[in-house]
Amino acid sequence: MKIGTVSLGCDKNRIDTENMLAFLKDDGFELTPDPQDADIIIVNTCAFIESAKTESIDTIFEMAEYKKTGKCKYLVVTGCLSQRYMKDLYNEMPEVDLFVGTASYKKLPEYIKELVKTNKRNYYENDINERYFSQKRVLTTPQHFAYVKIAEGCDNKCTYCAIPAIRGKFTSRTIEDIENEVNDLVNHYGVQEIVLVAQDVSKFGQDIYGEKKLVDLLKVLCKTNVAWIRLLYLYPENITDELLDFMASEEKICKYLDIPLQHVSNKILKLMNRHIQKSDIEKLFEKIESYKCFTIRSTFIVGFPREDEEDFKELYDFIKLGKIDRCGFFAYSKEEGTAAARLTGQIDEDVKLERQAKLYKLQQGVMKKKMASQEGRILDVIYEGIDYDKQMFYGRSKSDAPEIDTKVYFTAQNLVDVGSIYKVKIDKVKDLDYFGKVVEE
């Protein structure tokens, strides 16, 4: 039977989908990228915030239509939405034949075979702290880059976040396990860029080694044949001098710090149960700036309960300083079961969206100024594809993460290969993208 998948949400969810595909392929199932041609469709869902839940539900119903218009006989729902609301969804969505939680992917082929054999709807609950890290993958990204999950779960207990209740406690993989997976991705697929991900990458190793081991992991991975190593989601309180020193000195590591700050008002940080204060953030940024090599990305939540105009102005003024190169702003989403959902002083939706829009407009101005300073520079760019409208090649610099950051559009006198890295001289900046040409060596 042919199986098609739809993966929603974050890059960590994408890795889960890639693991699922490998398990199913090993068990004899045929994979197809076309849901119209699939006998079984799997929707791997997200439930992080309200908009993600809505997208997941809409996608489930969209895929259910293939039971009428395509070959689909069975619809399977996995991921965070399934984990969080399994029994309710089972009762409310008769279109779905099977619900599976976030810790049961290894058993998915078994569950699907049982479904086909009995033709009976079912759901399988699981312990969210059950762990099975797998090196087996069917890449769904372009072959020149891949995400690698170095830990699962989270212990930070931010008051707005449901992830600990969905994904369980923070659990690291071993350094050897990660090294083996990276070697396989590089040697088997030809991956050039490895993106290390977890809910909190900077905490890696604390649970199994008794101390943080991210630098030790990076030292091992830098000895592999991968060209670029990128880190996503470094919590500010865990960024050490040792980590910054190593990242700054090692050529293979992208000088890219993804630091989810969420706010800078001490009042709001405390309500969020973030383990840092504004003065700590200012000291950290001062330290990072002293290296003169890092690109900083961050995310912020606006409209958090009890965020008044003074708190918002404090955040606005911080963004205005221009310390952050890449930035995302999210309107607070009230998630059931979280401590923040029980707070008084919830903010009206229109106020959240107004504040979000103000910050995006401000940050666009910051980015334009910062990016303009790159004109005339030569950047290493990994080539990713062709924009036929612009009639140009495009790729990313080391300062830009896959799928979320800015692009570099360029021309070249000779043929270029997808996944290869080229020296590109930046001629101009337009619409928050770079434009340039390959410098022939």
N, C-alpha and C positions, 0 to 999 in steps of 0.2 A: 504493500500500500504506500501511496505517496503522502508525505507530510510537508505542509507549508507552515511557516511561522511568521508572526508579527511581534517585534520586540519594541516595547514602549519604555519611556523613562530614561534612567541614567546609564552611563557606561558600565556600571557594575551589573545592572540588569542585562545588558547586552552580553556580558561574559557568561552569565547564567544561561542565556539562550544558546550561546555557542557550545557550552558544555552539554546542554540538552540534545542539540543536534548531533553531537559526537556519540552520545549514548545511544540515540535512536539509530544512527547509521551503523554502529557496531552490531546492533541487534537485527540488522537486515532490512530496516525501513529505507525507502527511497525518499530523497529530499527534493523539493521543488520550490523555486522562488515565486511561483505563480499560484495564488490562492484559488484561482479559477480551475486549476488542474489538480488541486489537492484533494485526496480522500479524507484526510484529517487535517484540521487547521488548529494550531496552537497560538493563543494570544498570551504573551508574557507581559503582565500588566504592571502599572505603577500606581501607588496610592500615597505619594509623599505629600501633596497638597490637593486642594479641591479641584483645581483645573486638571491635574493629572488623573484624578479619579474620573472626572467627566470624560476626558479623552479615552480612558480605558473602557468605560462603559459604552461609549459611542462606537469604539472599534469592535467590541464584542458583538454588538448588534449588526454592525456592518459586515463582519465576517459570517454571522449567522445567515445572512442573505444568500451566501454561496450554497447553503443547503437546498435552496430553491433554484438558483440560477447556475450552479456549478456542479462539480462531482462530489462535493463535501458530504460525507455521511456522519462525521462526528466532529464536534467542536470542543476543544479543551482550553481551559483557562488556568494559567499558572501565575506566579509572581506575587507582588505585595498586596494587590487588591484581593486576590484569592486567599492569601494568608490571613488578611485582616477581617474579611467579611464572609468567610467561606460558607457558613451555614445559611446566612441570610441570602447570599447570591444563589445558593443551591435551590432555595425555596422560591426565589423571585425570578430566576432566569431558566425556565424549562428548555430554552434553546440550547443551553450548554449541557454537554453530556458528562463532563469530567472536570472537577476542580482539584488542583494540587497546590500544596503550600511551598514555601521558599526553601525548605530543607529536604525535599523529597525527589529532586531531579534525577538522581541515580536510579530511582525506582520507576521513573516515568515509562520506559518501555514495557515493564511488567504491568503497570496500571492500564496502559493503552491496549495491550493484548487481552487483558481481562474484559475491558469494555467491548472490544470487538467480538470476543467469544460469547459474552452473555447478553450483549446489546442492552445493558442496564445502566442508567445514570448512576453516578457515584461521586463521592468526594473523599479525600484522604487528608486528615489533619496530621500535623507533625509537631515535634518539639522544635521550637525556633532556635534552640541552641545545638541542635544536631548539626554536625559539620562533615562535609565530604568535599575537600578541595581536589579538583581534577586538573591534570595537565592536558587532558584531551579537549580539543577545540575543533570546531569547523568555523573558520574565520568568516565573519560577515562584514568586516571592514575591508577597505582596499588592502591589498597584501603588503603594502609598504609600511603600515603601522598597525599596532595591536595594543589593546588594553590588557593589563595583567593585574588581577586582584591579589593584593598581598595580605589582606585581612578581611574578615567579615564581621558585621555587627558593630555596636557602638555602646560605650559605657558613659558617655558624656552627659546624658540626661538633660539636654537643653529643653526648656519648658514648652517650646513650640513644636517639638519634633516627636513624631510617632515611630521613628526608625528603630529605637531599642525594643519597642513592643512588637515590631514586625520581624526584625532581623536578629534579635537576641544580643547576647553579650559580645564584646570585642574579642575576636579570636584570630591570632596571627597564624600564617603559614610558616613553615621552616624556611630558612635561607636556601637550603639545598633544593627544596621542592620548587621554589621560585626560580632558582638558577637553571634547573633542568627544563622548566617550561620556557624560559627565555631562550635557551639554546635551541630548543625544538622550533620555536617560532622563527628564529633567525636562520637556522640551517635548513629547515623544511620548507618554510614559506618565503624566505628571503626578506623578512621584516627588517626595516631600517630603523624604525622608531618604536620604542617601547614606552607606554604610558602607564606608570604605576598608580593604582587607585585603591582606595579603601574609604570608609567613612572618615577616618582620621589616620592618614598615612604617617604622620609624624610620631604616632604612638606605637609604630610597628615594633614587635618583639617584646614589649613590656610584660605581656601575660605569660609567654612561654620561656623567655630567657631571664626574666627578673629585672631587666633594664631595657631601655630603648635601643634598638639595633639597626635603625635605618641607615646610618652611615656605614655600618659593617655590610649591610645588604648591598648598598651602592658600590662599595669597593669590589665586591664579588662580581656584580653585574657589569662593571666597567671593564672587566677582563674578558667579557664575551665579545663576539664580533658585531654586536649591535652598534649602529652609528650614533643614534641619539637616545637619551633617557630623559623622560619628563616625569615630574611628580605633580599629582593633583591632590588638593585638600590637605594642606598643612595647617593644623590648628596653631594659632599664634603663640600660645603659652608653651608649646613644645618645640619651637624653633630655636635650636642651640647655636652657639658660636662654632662648635665643631661641625655642624651640618652646613652652615653658611660657608665656612672656610673650605670644606671639601667640594661643595657645589661650585664655588667660585674658581677653584683650582683645576677641576677635572673637565677636560675638553668635551667629553661625551655627554655630560649632563647639561641640559638646557638651562640657562640662567633665568628660570621662570618659576616664580613663587606664587602659587595659588593659595591665598590665605583667606578663608571665609571669616570675616570680622563680624558681620551681621549688624553692628551698630558701634557708636563711639560714646554715647551718653552713658555715664556710670549708672544712672538710675535704670535705664533700659537694659544694659548689660546684666545688672543684678537680677532684674525680673526675668531675663532670659536664662538665668543660671549659667552664664558664660564665665569662665574662670580667668578673667583678665579685666583690667581697668583701662581707661583712656590713657593714663600716663604710661602704662606698660606698652600700649600700642605705639605711642609716640616714640618711646625709647627704642622699640624694635625697628620702626621705620627709619629712625636716625642711624641705627646700626647698619641696616640693609643699604641705605643710601651711601654709606662710607665705602662700600665695595665698588660702586660705580659700574656695575655690570648687570644688575638684576632687573627684569621686568616683573611687575607686581600685578596680579589679578586678585580681585576680591568680590564678595557678594554681600549685600545688605538687605535687611528686612525693614520695610517702612510700614507705618501704621500699626505697630505692635501695641497691644493694650496699654493705655496710660501714656502713650507717646504724645506729649503736648507740643505746642509750637516751639518752645525753647529747646526741647530734645531734638526736634526735627532741624531747627536752625543749627544746632551743634553738629549734626551729621552733614548738613548742607555745606557749612563752612569748612568742614574737614575735607570733603570732596573737592571743594573749590581750591584747596591748597595744591592740587595737582600731583599728589604723591602716588596715585594709583593709575596704572597704564591701561588696564582692561577691567571692566566693572559690570556687574549685573545687579539689578534692583528688583526685589520681589515684594509685592503687596502681601502683608501678613494674611495667612490662611488659618482660620480657626479650626483646629483638628480635634475631633472628639477624643476624649481619653487623655489629652495632654493637660498639664498644669496651667498653661497659658489660656486655654479655653475656658477655664473657671475664673479667670481674673475679671474683676470689675473694670470699667473704663474701656470697653471695646470701642474701636474707632469705626466710624461710618465708612462704608465701602467707597463712596465718592471722594472722601478725604484721602484715603489710602492711595487711590489711583492718581489723584492730583499731585500728591507728594512724590509718587513714583515718577510721574511724567517730568516734574521739575528736576529731579535728580538725573534722569536720563539726558535731558537737554543740557544740563550743566556739564555732565561727564563727556558728552559729545564734543563740547568746546575744548575741554581739557585734552581729549584724545587728538583732536585736530592739531593742536599746538605741539603736542609731544611728537606726533607722527611727522609733522612738517620738519622737525629737527633731523629726521633721518634722510632727507633728500641729499643726494650726492654720496651717500654711504653705500658700501658693498656688503650685502647680506648673504649668508648661506640660506638657500631656499630648497626645500624638498618639493619636487614637481609632482602634482597630483592630477592634472587633467587639462582639458581645453574648454575655454568659454567661446562658443561659436558666435555668440552675439558680439562679443568684443574682438573676436578673432585673435585671441591671445592665449598663451599658456597661463596656468595659475598654480600656485603652491602656497607654502607657509614658511615663515622664518622660524628660528628657534624661539622667538618671542611670542609665538602664536600656537595655541593648542588646537588639535583637530576638532572640527565641527562647531566650535564656539567663537573663535577669534577671527581676526582680520585676514585677508588674503593678499598675496603678492601676485599681480598680473605681470607677465613679462613676454618679451619676444626673444628669439634666438636665431642665429644664422644657420646653425646645424640642427640635426635631429636631436630630440631630448627623449629620455626614457622615464616613464612613470616610476616614482620611487627613488630616482637618483637625485643627488644633491648638487646644486649649481650655485656659482657666484653670480649674484644679480645686483647690478648697480641701480639704485632707486632714483628715478628721474623726477617723479612727482607723487603727490598724495591727492586722492579724490574720493569723496564719499566713504571715508574711513578705510580705504584700501590703498595699497602701494602699487605703483606702476614703474616698470623698469625694463632692463634688457640684460641678457646673459653676457658676462665679461669672459671673453675667450681667453683661456690660459695657454 
